Amino acid sequence: MMLPISLEFFPPKTPDGADKLRAARKQLYALKPEFCSVTYGAGGSTHAGTFTTVGEILAEGVDAASHFSCIGATRAKVRDQLAQLKAMGVKRLVALRGDLPSGYGIGGEFQYASDLVEFIRAETGDAFRIEVACYPETHPQAKSPQADLQAFAAKVRAGADSAITQYFYNADSHFRFVDEVRKLGLEIPVVPGIMPITNSSQLLRFSDACGAEIPRWIRLRLQSYGDDAASIKAFGQEVVSNLCERLIRGGVPGIHFYTMNQAKATMDLCEALGRC
């Protein structure tokens, strides 16, 4: 049986972006993804775009998971949005705390993602499969690795079905995290999130913002290529395909690709892995 994969997109902001994403999805569906997830804006700022994109994916005959963040939200608002998603035929959610928009007060009735997971379960029972996030290299706002692990455990005990990791480039961090999760008696699948390397400045900017570590040898090699896009992409594919191969050998239950709304890098990786 071929290893399941899933794909992540973000809601396009322009009609042209929407057209490009539709074209990218059409190509990527050749990979037969288990589902496609769509990200959610800070404080719910882009949920309309998220729901629109989720609806398009469902209409294309592919299972779609809506990201669903709770920071700044009320129970009434979350209840209404859950009803809307259920009516659309959505059966999978990625439940997140979410980030506050700039200048936004704490507000809302949920403090942690575990609060959201618990609320979804109480309101909807088993209507949704709930994915949650986890951080093999520790969430950047966590007080300690142990505190981060306990926060993850709280999400699982609240009713999460499976987890998707933040992207990483050190397989050992993933395997160590899974070992620590299992020692806590948590048996849910932990699916590695994989970010293709196609643009070094973009990757370094994202990674500095979200706390994902770029190993020094990778960072230096990327910097040495300067503006040589072809060398960056070739090196990136080699690094990430080797990472995926090690993860697959280590028995991961699937792979979740952060596509950045582009098809080629993920298609090339899957081809290198014998997936297409």
C-alpha positions as CSV (number, residue, x, y, z in Angstrom):
1,M,0.0,0.0,0.0
2,M,1.3,3.4,-1.0
3,L,2.1,5.8,1.9
4,P,-0.8,8.4,2.3
5,I,0.0,12.0,1.5
6,S,-1.9,15.2,2.1
7,L,-1.4,18.7,0.8
8,E,-1.8,22.1,2.3
9,F,-2.9,25.3,0.5
10,F,-3.6,28.9,1.6
11,P,-6.6,30.9,0.4
12,P,-5.7,33.0,-2.6
13,K,-6.2,36.8,-2.2
14,T,-6.8,37.7,-5.9
15,P,-8.8,36.2,-8.8
16,D,-5.5,35.5,-10.6
17,G,-4.2,33.7,-7.5
18,A,-7.4,31.6,-7.4
19,D,-6.9,30.6,-11.0
20,K,-3.3,29.6,-10.4
21,L,-4.3,27.6,-7.4
22,R,-7.0,25.7,-9.3
23,A,-4.4,24.8,-12.0
24,A,-1.9,23.7,-9.3
25,R,-4.6,21.5,-7.6
26,K,-5.5,19.9,-10.9
27,Q,-1.8,18.8,-11.3
28,L,-1.4,17.7,-7.7
29,Y,-4.6,15.6,-7.7
30,A,-2.6,13.1,-9.8
31,L,-0.8,12.2,-6.4
32,K,-4.2,11.0,-5.1
33,P,-3.9,13.0,-1.8
34,E,-5.9,11.6,1.2
35,F,-7.0,15.2,1.8
36,C,-6.1,18.8,1.2
37,S,-6.1,21.3,4.0
38,V,-6.6,25.1,3.7
39,T,-5.1,27.6,6.1
40,Y,-7.0,30.1,8.2
41,G,-6.1,33.7,8.8
42,A,-5.0,35.3,12.1
43,G,-8.0,35.9,14.4
44,G,-10.3,34.4,11.8
45,S,-9.5,37.2,9.4
46,T,-9.6,35.1,6.2
47,H,-12.1,32.4,7.2
48,A,-14.4,33.3,4.2
49,G,-11.5,32.6,1.8
50,T,-10.7,29.4,3.6
51,F,-14.3,28.1,3.4
52,T,-14.6,29.1,-0.3
53,T,-11.4,27.2,-1.2
54,V,-12.5,24.2,0.9
55,G,-15.8,24.2,-1.0
56,E,-14.0,24.2,-4.3
57,I,-11.8,21.3,-3.3
58,L,-14.9,19.3,-2.2
59,A,-16.6,20.1,-5.5
60,E,-13.5,18.7,-7.3
61,G,-14.1,15.3,-5.6
62,V,-11.3,15.5,-3.0
63,D,-11.6,15.4,0.8
64,A,-10.9,18.9,2.2
65,A,-9.9,19.9,5.7
66,S,-10.5,23.4,6.9
67,H,-8.0,25.0,9.3
68,F,-9.9,26.3,12.2
69,S,-8.3,28.8,14.7
70,C,-9.9,29.9,17.9
71,I,-8.0,32.9,19.3
72,G,-10.2,35.9,19.6
73,A,-13.3,33.8,18.8
74,T,-16.5,33.3,20.8
75,R,-18.2,30.0,21.4
76,A,-21.3,31.3,19.4
77,K,-19.1,32.2,16.4
78,V,-17.3,28.9,16.5
79,R,-20.6,27.0,16.8
80,D,-22.0,28.9,13.8
81,Q,-18.9,28.2,11.7
82,L,-18.9,24.5,12.6
83,A,-22.5,24.3,11.5
84,Q,-21.5,26.0,8.2
85,L,-18.7,23.6,7.6
86,K,-20.8,20.5,8.4
87,A,-23.5,21.7,6.0
88,M,-20.8,22.0,3.3
89,G,-19.9,18.4,3.8
90,V,-16.6,19.0,5.5
91,K,-15.6,16.0,7.6
92,R,-12.1,17.0,8.7
93,L,-10.7,20.0,10.6
94,V,-7.2,21.2,11.6
95,A,-7.8,22.7,15.0
96,L,-5.4,25.4,16.0
97,R,-5.0,28.2,18.6
98,G,-4.0,30.6,15.8
99,D,-2.0,33.8,15.9
100,L,-3.4,37.2,16.9
101,P,-3.5,39.9,14.3
102,S,-1.3,42.9,15.0
103,G,-2.8,45.2,17.5
104,Y,-5.5,42.7,18.6
105,G,-6.3,42.2,22.3
106,I,-6.4,38.7,23.7
107,G,-10.2,38.6,23.8
108,G,-12.3,35.6,22.8
109,E,-13.4,32.6,24.9
110,F,-10.7,30.1,24.0
111,Q,-7.1,30.3,25.3
112,Y,-5.6,27.1,23.9
113,A,-6.1,24.8,21.0
114,S,-7.1,22.0,23.5
115,D,-10.0,24.2,24.5
116,L,-11.1,24.3,20.9
117,V,-10.7,20.6,20.4
118,E,-12.8,19.9,23.5
119,F,-15.5,22.3,22.4
120,I,-15.7,20.8,18.9
121,R,-16.1,17.3,20.4
122,A,-18.7,18.5,22.9
123,E,-20.7,20.3,20.1
124,T,-20.4,17.9,17.2
125,G,-19.4,14.5,18.6
126,D,-17.6,12.5,15.9
127,A,-18.8,14.6,13.0
128,F,-15.3,15.8,12.3
129,R,-11.9,14.1,12.2
130,I,-9.7,16.5,14.2
131,E,-6.1,17.1,13.2
132,V,-3.9,19.2,15.5
133,A,-0.5,20.8,15.2
134,C,2.7,19.7,16.9
135,Y,6.3,21.0,17.0
136,P,9.2,18.5,16.9
137,E,11.6,21.4,17.6
138,T,9.3,23.0,20.2
139,H,6.7,25.7,19.7
140,P,8.5,29.1,19.7
141,Q,6.3,30.5,22.4
142,A,6.5,27.4,24.7
143,K,8.2,27.9,28.1
144,S,10.1,24.6,27.7
145,P,10.1,21.4,25.6
146,Q,8.3,19.7,28.4
147,A,5.6,22.3,28.6
148,D,5.1,22.1,24.8
149,L,4.8,18.3,25.1
150,Q,2.2,18.7,27.8
151,A,0.2,21.2,25.6
152,F,0.2,18.6,22.8
153,A,-0.9,15.9,25.2
154,A,-3.8,18.1,26.3
155,K,-5.0,18.4,22.7
156,V,-4.9,14.6,22.3
157,R,-6.7,14.0,25.5
158,A,-9.4,16.6,24.5
159,G,-10.2,14.4,21.5
160,A,-7.7,14.9,18.6
161,D,-7.5,12.1,16.1
162,S,-4.1,12.8,14.6
163,A,-1.4,15.4,14.4
164,I,0.6,17.2,11.7
165,T,4.0,18.6,12.5
166,Q,5.5,21.9,11.8
167,Y,8.1,21.5,9.0
168,F,11.6,20.5,9.9
169,Y,14.8,19.4,8.2
170,N,16.2,17.2,11.0
171,A,14.6,13.8,11.0
172,D,16.0,13.0,14.5
173,S,13.9,15.8,15.9
174,H,10.8,14.1,14.6
175,F,11.6,10.6,15.8
176,R,12.6,11.9,19.2
177,F,9.3,13.8,19.5
178,V,7.3,10.7,18.5
179,D,9.2,8.7,21.1
180,E,8.4,11.2,23.8
181,V,4.7,11.3,22.7
182,R,4.5,7.5,22.9
183,K,6.1,7.5,26.4
184,L,3.1,9.6,27.5
185,G,0.8,6.9,26.3
186,L,-0.5,8.9,23.3
187,E,-1.0,6.7,20.3
188,I,-2.4,9.0,17.7
189,P,-0.6,9.2,14.3
190,V,2.0,12.0,14.0
191,V,2.4,12.9,10.3
192,P,5.5,14.9,9.4
193,G,4.9,18.2,7.6
194,I,7.3,18.7,4.7
195,M,8.2,22.1,3.2
196,P,9.9,21.9,-0.2
197,I,12.9,24.1,-0.6
198,T,12.6,26.4,-3.7
199,N,13.4,29.9,-2.5
200,S,16.1,30.4,0.1
201,S,15.1,33.9,1.2
202,Q,11.5,33.0,1.6
203,L,12.3,29.8,3.5
204,L,14.7,31.6,5.9
205,R,12.1,34.3,6.5
206,F,9.3,31.8,7.3
207,S,11.6,29.7,9.5
208,D,12.7,32.7,11.6
209,A,9.0,33.6,12.1
210,C,7.7,30.1,13.0
211,G,10.7,28.7,14.9
212,A,11.5,25.9,12.4
213,E,15.3,25.3,12.5
214,I,17.3,25.4,9.3
215,P,20.4,23.3,10.0
216,R,23.6,25.4,9.6
217,W,24.9,23.3,6.7
218,I,21.7,23.8,4.8
219,R,21.6,27.5,5.5
220,L,25.2,28.1,4.5
221,R,24.8,26.1,1.3
222,L,21.6,28.0,0.3
223,Q,23.4,31.3,1.0
224,S,26.3,30.2,-1.1
225,Y,24.1,29.9,-4.2
226,G,23.0,33.5,-4.1
227,D,20.5,34.1,-6.8
228,D,21.2,30.9,-8.6
229,A,17.6,29.6,-8.5
230,A,18.3,26.4,-10.4
231,S,21.0,25.3,-7.9
232,I,18.8,26.2,-5.0
233,K,16.0,24.1,-6.3
234,A,18.2,21.1,-7.2
235,F,19.9,21.2,-3.8
236,G,16.5,21.6,-2.1
237,Q,15.0,18.6,-3.8
238,E,18.0,16.5,-2.9
239,V,17.8,17.5,0.8
240,V,14.1,17.1,1.1
241,S,13.8,13.9,-0.8
242,N,16.5,12.4,1.4
243,L,14.6,13.6,4.5
244,C,11.4,12.0,3.2
245,E,13.2,8.7,2.5
246,R,14.5,8.6,6.0
247,L,11.1,9.3,7.5
248,I,9.5,6.7,5.3
249,R,12.1,4.1,6.4
250,G,11.4,5.1,10.0
251,G,7.7,4.2,9.6
252,V,5.9,7.5,9.4
253,P,2.1,7.1,8.8
254,G,2.0,9.6,6.0
255,I,3.5,12.9,4.7
256,H,1.8,16.3,4.7
257,F,3.3,18.7,2.0
258,Y,3.2,22.4,2.5
259,T,2.7,23.3,-1.2
260,M,2.7,27.1,-1.0
261,N,0.0,26.9,-3.7
262,Q,2.6,25.5,-6.2
263,A,2.6,22.1,-7.9
264,K,6.0,21.5,-9.3
265,A,8.2,21.2,-6.2
266,T,5.8,18.7,-4.5
267,M,5.3,16.8,-7.8
268,D,9.1,16.6,-8.3
269,L,9.6,15.3,-4.7
270,C,6.9,12.6,-5.1
271,E,8.4,11.5,-8.4
272,A,11.8,11.2,-6.7
273,L,10.2,9.1,-4.0
274,G,8.5,6.9,-6.6
275,R,5.1,8.2,-5.6
276,C,4.0,9.2,-9.1
